[in-house]
Amino acid sequence: MTLLPVGTIVSCLANGNMEHPFVGQIEKHYERSALVKILAHHPKDKLNARELLQRVVISFDTMTPARIGDDPTAVTPQNVV
């Protein structure tokens, strides 16, 4: 677990709240997680993001610093339901 600084743009894996990976920005640290503002998400997660008020608490284990080109809307065929 790496403690990323507040303000870092991160790529987050899907969790119980979001069905697909998304990109966000760390707003606040907790013990083993962070409050992340959702910046970009998969179109199918539009209602989930809105319901969460564009913020979600995510474990540090499920996030990595975002790279240029991280695209949460890109869906590979095996992920399409």
Buried (B, 14 or more C-beta within 10 A) or exposed (E): EEEBEEEBBBBBBBBEBBBBBBBBBBEEBEEEBBBBBBBBBBEBBEEBBEEBEEBBEBBBEBBBEBEEEBEBBEBEEEEEE
